[in-house]
């Protein structure tokens, strides 16, 4: 299926001219320049934007190192986060190839995520000599803009506090395992709990709790004037099929749209129920994303 360029942004092309791009690590203080570059194509860059806005370009909380690709005039032509995660945006194919060469120096990449066209361009350079794939996932990118249908309110929907942490950790772990096939509470229980704690402290986790039981939970991973990205939307298994998720997502989306131009999220291409659910709220399908989960190497690299 082909998608209109306006919907998912312009795919990278071959760079004109013979000059090779220059790749450098990005430094603290360069955030305004980098965010300006990424804002030109927000439906493709919300993931990278989220990490930068939450943590800055240099932070131990980022799952990797940020790199910039520049032309002979010093202008940005690509930005990548490379480490445990690989996320990138590039105007030209040569930048993707350069980012793939850097990724080959790492042996602990967990996931490559991005628009379908860019991910497979990256993979064409990375696959020979890189980590082996463990799982391929196709995800549908949904977006919501005004207007939003008003539904029955949920007075209990609120930002989470640290008192909710023990309820949130297993819920978010369930969402992560459904996506990646790996239970984070088995491979990194302390680190995963710390990440959940930090999201709460940053005001990024929304919950509905009644009588000490979690009914609904989601995470705001990117919060910017251009786009807000939701992740880990979950209704507790015993509370499903009651309309709670529909009410919560609709109400939260309306709240977020008062400060952002659009709200977006990803749903598994195979999960027809989830896709139907988001369409009912009012979300529209605008493109395809792919994620490649990798087998971790035990030798070499960083």
N, C-alpha and C positions, 0 to 999 in steps of 0.2 A: 504494500500500500504506500502511496506517495503522499507526502504532507506538504502543504503550501509553505513556502519559505517564511512568510509572515508569521505563521503559527509557531514554528519551532526555532526560528532564527536562521541565519545564513550559515551553511556548512562551510568548513575550511576549503580553500582552493590552493592550487599550486602558486607558489610565490613568484612574482615576476622578477626577472633579473638574476644574475649569477651569484650575488652576495649571499654568504652564509649567515644565518641569524646568530646572535650572541646570547648565550644562556648564563645568567647569574642568579645567585641566591638573592631573594628580596629581603630588605632590611626594615626594621622598625622605623617609622617615619614616612615610609612610602605608601602607606595605606590610602591616602586620598587619590593618588595617581592610579593605583591598582583598582580601587573601587570604581573610579570613573571609567576605566577600561571595561570592567566587568558589567557595568550598568548599561552598556550599549546593547546587551543581549541577555536580559535578565531571565528569560525563560530557559536559558541554557546554563546559567552561572549561579543559580540560587544556592547550590551546595557550597561552592567556594566562598561566596559572599558571606554565608553564615559563619564559617570558621573565622574569617577575618574580622567581621563585626563583633563576634563573641570574644575572640582571643587576641586579635592583632596578628601581624605577619610573623612574629617570632614569639612563640609560647610553648612551654612543655605540654600544654593542653591540646595543641594541634597534632593530628595523627600523621605528621610528616613535616617536610620542609617546603617552603614556598619558593618557586623559581619563576623568573621572568625571562621571556624571549624578546629581544630587541633587534630592530633593523639597524642599518648603518647610520641612521640619524638619531639613534637612541630611543626611538619610539617603541612602546610595547606592542607586540604582535601576538603574545600569548602569555598565559599565567597558568601555573600548575602547582598542585599540592602533591608531593610524592613522598611516600613513606609507607605506613600501614595502609593508608588509603591512597588511591590515585584518582584525582579529579583535575580537570584541566579545561581551558578554553583557548582556542587558537584560531587565528584568522587564516593561517596558511598551513599547508601540509608539512612544510619543512619544520615548523615549530613542533608539530605532533611527533615527527620523526626524532627530533632532538630530545623531546621529553621522554620518549621511549628508550633512548640510549641511556638517559640518567636512571630510569626505572630499572634497567638491567643491572645496575650496580647494587640493587637492594635484593635481599633474599627473604624478606618478611612481609611482603605485600599481602594483604588480606583481600582487598577488593579494588577493582577498577570500575568506575561508575561514570556514566555520561550519556549524552544523546547518542542514539544508535549509530549514526554515521561516523561520529568522532571516535567512539569506542572501537569500532572495527577497523578504522584507519590506524589507531594506536596499536591494536592487536597484530596487524599485518607486519609491523616493525618489531614488536616485542616478542612474539610467539617463539621465534627461533632463538634459543638461548635464555629465555625467561622461565619463570615458574610455570608449572603445568596447571591447566585449569581444573577446578574441582566442581564448579557448578556455573551454568549459564542461566541468567534470568532476564526475561523481557518484562518491562514495566510500562504501564500507561501513565502518562503525565496528564493530570486533570488540573483545571484552573477555574476559579470562581471570581467573578466581578459583580458589582452592583447591577441589577437589583437582586435581593435575596428574599425568598419567601419567608414570612414570619410564621413561626410555629410555636407550639406550647412552650413557654419558658421553663428553664431549669434553674430555680433559685439557688440550688446547691453547687452549681458549676463555678469553680474558683481556681485561683492559683494555688498550687500545692505548697505546703510547708514541710519542714524537716520531720515533723511528726508523722507525715504520710510516707516517709521513705520506705519503711518495711512493706507497705502495700504496693508501692510503685515498682520496686526492684523486680519482683517476680513477674509482674505484668509486662514490663519493658523487656525482660529477658525472653519472655514468650514470643513477643513480636520479633526480636532479633533472631531467635532460632527459626521461626517460620520463614524468614527471609534468607538467612545464610546457611541453615542446616547445622549450625554449631551453637551449643548452649553456652553463653558467656559466663554463666555461673559455675560452669565446670572448668573452663580454661583460664578465666581471670576474674574470680569472684570479687576480690578486693578492689581491683581497678574498675570493674563495672559498677560496683556500688558507689565508688567515689565519683564516677561520671554522672550517675543519677543524682547524687547529692549536689554536685555543682550546678546541674541544670535547674534544680529546685532553687538554689541560692541565687541564680541569675534571673529567676522569674520566668522560666521557659516551660514549666510543666503545669498542665491544667488537669484537674481531677473533679470527680463527683463522688463523694464519700457519704454513705448513710449508715448509721449505727455501726461504725467501725469497719464497714466493708466497702471496698472499692467497686464502683459501678462503671465508671468511665475514666479513661486516661489518654492524654496525647501530649506530644512535645512540640514546641515551637522551635525548630532548628535554625531558621533564618527569619529575622525580624527587621525589615528595612522598609523605607517609604515606597519602594518599587514593588517588592514582592515579599510575602511571608510564606514560609514552607513548613508544613506540618508533617510529622513523622510519628510512627508508633501509635496510631489511632486504634484503641481497643476498648471494647465493652467486655466486662468480665464474663466468662463462658456461661455462668449460671444466670446471667441477667440479659442474655441475648433474645432477639425476636420479640421485644417488648416496645420497640420504638425509641428506646433511650438514646441509642447512638445517633439516630437521625436528629433528635431534638438538640443534643449536645453539639454536634458538628455544625448544625445550622446556627445555633446561638453563638458559638465561639467564632464562626466565620464572620458573622455580622459585627461582632466586637472588634475583630482584627481589621475588617475593611474600613473602619472609621479612621485608621491610621496608615493604611497601606493601599496600593492600587489594586493588588490582586492577592489571592491566597491559592497556593498550589500544593499538590501532594502526588505521591506515586502509589499506584495500585498494581498488584501482580496481573500480568496479561492473562493468566489462567484463572484468576479469581473473578468469575462473572458476577458473583453475588456482591463483592465489594464494589465493582465497577457500576453495577446497577444502583447500589446504595448511594454512591457519590453523585450519580446523575439525578437521582431523586432529590438530593439536597439542592441541585442546581449547577454542579460542577460540569464543565465541558472538557471533552478529550481534545488535547492540543498537540500531542506528539508521543513518541516512543523513546524510552530510555532503556539502556542495557546495563546490566551489572555482571561482571565476571569475578567469581570468587576463586582464589588461587590456592593451590597446595603449597604449604610453607616449606621452603628448602631448609635443610639441616646443615648445609655447608656453604661457605663463601658468602660474599656480599656483606651488607650491613644489617 
